[in-house]
Amino acid sequence: MLLAAAAFEVAVPNQSRALGQESEQHSAASDTAAISAESVRVLLRQLDADELAQRDAAEQQLIQLGAGVLPLLPAVTPRTSGEMKVRLERIRQSLQQESVEVFFEASKVSISGTMTLGEAIAEIQDQTGNEIQLRGEGEGTEVQLNCQDEEFWTVVGQLVDQANLRIASFATTDNALVLTQLDGASPSPVSAYSVGPFRVDAVSVRTSLPIAYALRGTMELSYNVSWEPRLKPIFMQIPMSTVTAAINDQSINVANAAATPEIALNVGGCTAQVDLQFERPPRSAESLTSVAGTFVMAVPSEEHKYVFTKFGERQTQTFGDVSVTLERARRNGPVYEMPLYVEFGDAQGALDSFRGWIRSNEAYLLDPKGVRIDDVGYNTYAASGNAVGIAYRFQLNGDPEGYQLVYRSPAKISKQSVSFELKDVPLP
C-alpha cells in the first residue's frame, strides 16, 4: 500500500562564520627540521649509560624535545638492551600522545594585507599543509586579511565572505578543500560551527507528514562535517544518544536514540554529509533554537616505513601502536608470496570498519638498485578486530637476495570525539 505524504524542504547554503577555541599548530616534520640528529644520537647513547641519573636525564631531555624526535628514534631489535627497550617505549608513548593532541588542534595562520584570492590561498596552503582548490574564475579577486595566529577555518571563512564563495562539498577525489562561487545563492542564515580542525555547516531541513495516518510526521536535518584536509580521516560515527534538538525549552526527540550509525566517507575531499531524523516539530515553530551532538572521527597518524630484508624467516617490526610481521616468503614459479600480518595494539575492534582502508596501505619491493617493484595481486588470509593478514604477490626474475620489502602504514589510529552546536536553524 502506498503512503501519501506532504513534504516541505528548506535549503541552507554554506556560510562562513566559524566559532572555536584557539590552539597552537605544530607538525612533526617542521619540528624534526629544528632538531639536531647528532644531539638525539648522543642522548640515545646516554639511555644505556652506567649511571641511573644520566639515563633518566637523557630520557626526559628526549621527551622535552617534542614530537619531532619520533622519526629519529631507532627501531627495537633483538639486539636492543632491555633497559633501552623500556625507555624507548616510554619515550614513544609520551611523544605520540603529544603528537596526537597537537594533531587534533586547529592549524594556525598569520596573513595580513591586500592580495589576490589566489595569493591568499597559496599562503594558507603553505602555512598549514592543507590543499585548497579554487574552482571557476575568481583567482584575481582582491581580498584584505588581517589575521594573526588565527584558526584555519576562521581565515577560510573570511575568504568565503569577501570573495562570495562556498565550500563545494563533494567536488574532488583529492584530499583537498574545494571552494567555488556562490552562483547567485544567498549566504546561509545559520552560522557555521568550528572547533579545532573541524567545521559543521547546516545544509537543509525537510519535514514530512503522512496523510493517510494520524502520525506526527518526521523532520530530517542534514549537515556537513568538514575537516582540515591534512587529517584524512578513515572512520566516522554518530552516537545518536548525544544528539539533541530544541525549540526554546521544548525538546524534539531524535529517532533511534540508541543507535551509533557509521557515516560513509568519500574517497578524497574533506566533507561528509550527516542526515538525522527527528519527530516533526509543531507547525507554528519557525526555527530550531539549537541542534547539538557529538561525532567520532578516527584519524591515522603520520606514516611509518617498515622495511624487511630477510625473506626466509619470520620477523616482526613494531613502531608506535602497530606491529608488522613478515611471515616466511613462499615461491611459486616466478611469483613470490610475502604474507604480512598487521596488528594494531589499541584498535579495540575498530578494524572491523577500517579494514577496507588498511588494504590501501602501500607494500612494494626495492631491488638492489633501488628500483621499485609493485605487487601483482594480494589476498587477505586473516582478519580480527585489531589485525589483518595480507599476502602480497611479486613477480621476480630470480632470487630476491638484496631486495627490500617496504610496507607503509600509520603507526597509530586515534579516535577523537567532537561536540558541536548549530543555532537558529530555520524550519520549512
N, C-alpha and C positions, 0 to 999 in steps of 0.2 A: 504494500500500500504506500503510495506517495504521500509525503507530508508537505503541504504547502506552508510557506513561511514568508514573512515580510522581513527584508534585510535592509539595513542602513549602514553607511560607511562614511567616515571622515578620514582623509589622508593628512598626515602630519609630516611636512618636509623636514629635511635636516636643518638644524640651527646650531650656531657655533659656540654659544657661550658656555664655557666649561667651568665646573666647580671642582675643587680638590685641594688636598693638603700639599704643601711644598715639601720636597725631599731632594737629596743630593744624588747626582748621577755619577757612577764610576763604571769602568769596564776593565775586565781582566787584561785585555790587550794593551790598553794605554798604561795601566799600572805596571805591567811587565816591562814595558819600554823604559820606565823610570827606575827600575831595579837593576842593580849590578849583578850579573850572573856570577861573577867571581866572588862577591860578598856572600851570595847564597851558598856557593860551594864551600866557603870557609865555615859558615855556620852549620852546614850539613856534616862536615867532618867533626865539628865540636859536639854533635849529638852522640858521638861514640867516645867522647873524651873520658879520661880516667876519673876526673872529679865530678861528683854529682852536681855541684853548684854550677859548673861550667856547662854541663849537659842541659840543666834546667834553663839557664840563661839563654843558651842558643835556641832552645825550643820557643821560648817567649819572644825572642827577637824575630824569629821567622814568622810567627803569628802576627806580630806588630807590623811587619812589612806589608801585610794585606794580601788580598786575593790574587794579586799579580804574581805571587810566588808559586801558585799552583802549577803552571806549566813547567816550572823549573824543578819541581820535586821529582826524585827518581822513583822508578817502579820498584816494588818489593819483589825480590827474587829469593831463591833458596839460599843464596849466599848472604843475604841481609841478616845482620845480627838481630837477636830477639829484642834488645833494647831499642835498636833503630826502628824495627817494625812498629813497635808500640808508639814511639814518638812520632813517626811519620803519619801513622793513622790518626793520632790526636790532632796533629797539625792540619791534615787534610780535612777532617771533620769540622774543625773550627773555621777554617778559611772557606770551605764550601758553604757552610751555613751563612757566613758573612756575605759570600758572593750571591747566594740565593736571595737574601734580604735586600741587597742592593739592586739585584736584577729586577725585582718587582717594584722598585721605586720609579717615579717618573723621570724620563730624560729631561735635562735642563738645557735651555737655550738662552744665549745672550746675543742680541742683534738689535742694532739701532740705526736709524737714518731713513732716508728716502731712497728707494731702489725699485727695480722691476720685480714682478712676481717671480719670474724665473730665477733671478739672483737670490731672492729671499729663500726660495725652495732649495736651491743648491747649498746655501749656507746652513740651513736647518738640517739637511741630509748629512752634511759634513760633520756637524757638531753632535748628532745623535746616532748616526748609523742607520736611521730609518729611511728607506727608499720611498720617495714621493713622486708619483707620476701625475702630470697635468694633461688632461685631455682637451682637445679643441684649441681654439685661439685664446689669447689672454696672457701669454708669457711676458709680453711687454707692458702689461698693466702696471701702473705705478702704485706702490703701497708705501706706507710710512709706519715703521715699527719703532717702539721704544721698550725693549724687553731686556731686563737684566736678571739672569738666572731664573727665568720663567719656565713653567712646565710645558712639555711638548704640546699637549692638547690646547693649552691656553694660547700659545703662539699660533698654532694651526687655526684656531677659532678666529683670531684677528685677521688672518689671511682670508678666510672664508667670508667674513663680514665685509672687508674692504673690497675684495675682488668679485663679490657676488657669486661665490662658488658653493658647491655642496659636495659631500662625500659620496662618490659612486661606489656603492657597497660591494657589488659583485661584478666588477668590470675587468678583472685580470686574474691570471693564474700565477702571477709573480707574487712574492712576499712584499707587497707594496701597498701604500695608501694612494688611492686614486682620487683626484679632485677634478671636478668638471663644472661647467657653467650651470647656473640655476635654470636657464632657459625659460624665463617668464614666471617660474614658480615663486611663491612668496616665502620669505623666511618662516621658519617654524615658530608657532606661538609657545612652544614648550621648550624650556631651556634644557640643553644637554647637560648631562651629569658626568663628571670625570673624577676619577680617583686613581692616583698613581699612573700606570701606563694604560689604563682602561677608560673607555668612554661609552656612555649609553645614550642613545637617541630614540625618542618615541617616533614610530613610523605611522601607525594607523590604529583606529578603533572601529570595530564593527559590532553592531548588535543585531540579534535575530529573535523573532517572536513567532513561535508556532501558532498557526491559525486554527488548526483542527483540534488542538488540545488546550486545556486550561493550565498551561505551564507558564512559568515566569520568563522563560527565554534565556538566552546566553549573551555574553559580551566577550569578544575576542580582542585582546590588546596585543599589538605587535611592536617590538622594539629591536633595535640593532645594538649589539655589543661589538665595539671596535677596540683594537689594541694596537700598541706601537708595533710596526712590522718586525722589529728585531726579535720579538718574543717567540713567534712561530709556535703557538700552542698546538697540542695534539689531541686534546680532550676537553669537553665542557659538559657540565651537568647543572641542572636547576633543582635544588631541593625545594619542592613546592610548599613544604611546611614553613619556609621563610618568607613566602610571598604574601603581601597584604595589599589591599586597596581600600580606599575610604572616600566617602563624600561627607565632608565636615567630620562629625563624630560617628557617622554610620558606616559600619564595616560592610564591604562587599565580599562575599565568600568566593574563594578560589576553588576551581574544580580539582579533584584528585589531590587533595592536600597531602596525602601520604606518599605520593609518587616522587621519584627523582629521575626525571627523563634526561637522556643524553641528547645533546644538541649537535647535529651534524655540522662539521667544519669543512668548508670548501677547500679544494686544492688551490693554494695561493690566496691572495687577498688578505685582508685583516679585519673582516667583519663576519659576524654570524647573526642570523635573524632568529628571534625567540618569539613564539606565539603562545600566549597564556589565555586560558579560558576562565571566565568568572560567571557568576549569576548576573542576570540582566539588572542594571540599576533602575531606579524609578524614572519614568518618562520625564518628570519635572526637573530632573537633575541636568545641569548644563556642563558640568566638568567633574572630573575626579580630583579631589583635593590632593591625594597622594597615592602613588603606586610605588611600593618598595619591595625589595627582595635581596637574595644573595645568589651569585653564581660561582661555580667552582671551575677553575682552569688548571689544567696540567701542562706544564711547560718544561721542555728539556733544557739541560744546562749546555754549556759550551762543549763542542765536540772533542773527543779524545781519540788518538790513533793507537790501536792495539796491533802490534807487529809481531809476527811469528816467523821464525827462520828454520825451525826443525819440524819436519812433517812426519817423521817416523815414530813419534811418541806423543802421548797425551800431555798437554801442558795448559796452565791457566795463568792469565794475567788479570790483575784486579786494579782498577783505578776508580777512586771515588766509591760510588754505590754499585758499580757494575763489575761483574766478573765475566770474562770471556774465556771459554775453554775450547781449545782446538783438539778434537779427538784425532786419533791416528788417521792420516790420509790414506785413501784407498784408490788403487789404479784399476781402470777398466779400459784396456787398449790405450788410445791416446788421451783419454779423459781421466783427470784426477778429481776425485770427490773429496772435499775438505769440509767435514762437519764442524760447525761452530755452535756451541751451547752458550747462550747469553742469558745471564741471570741478574736480576735487579734485587738488591738486598732488602729494599723497603717498598716494593711495589704494592703489597697488600691486595693482591688480586687485580690490580689496575691493568695488567697486561691483557686481561680479557677484552678491554676496549682498545688498548694501544697496539695490539698485535699486528694489525694491518700496517701501522706506521713503522714498526720496527723492521719489517721486511724491506723497507726502503733504505735502510742503512747500507752504506757502501761496503762492499767486500771485493778486493781485487788483488792480483799478483803483480809484483815488480820483478822483472828478470834481472840478471846480474848487471845489465847496462842501465837499469832504472826505467826500462820501457814498461808501461802499464799494460796488463792483460786482463780484460774483463771476463766475468763468468759467462758461460753459455747456457746457464739454467740453474735452478735450485729447487729444493723441495723442503717442506717443513717435516721434521721427523719426531719432534717432541714439543709439547706445549703444556704449560701450567699457569697458575695465577701470577707467578712472578718470573717466568723463564720461557724462552723459546729456543728450540734447536733447529738450525737451518743448515742443510748440506748444500754447499756451493760446488758447481762443476766447472772445471777449467780444462781447456784443450791445450796440450803441450806437445812439442816435438822433442821427446827425450826426457831425461830425468830432471826434477825440479831443484837439483843441487844449486845453491847460490841464489835461489829465488826468495822473495819475502811475501808473505800473506799479510795484507793490511786490512783491518776492519775498523771502520769509523763509526763511533757511537757516542751519544751524550753520556757523560759519566754519572748523571743523576737525573731523575724526573721529580719535579717539585710541584705540589699542589698548592693553590692559593685560593682562599675564599674571599670574594669581593662583594661588599654590600653596596647597594645603590638606592636612590630615590628620585622619582620623577614627580614634579608638582604641577598642579593646574592643567591636567590633560583634558582637552575639550571632548565632549560626548556628542554623538550624532543625534 
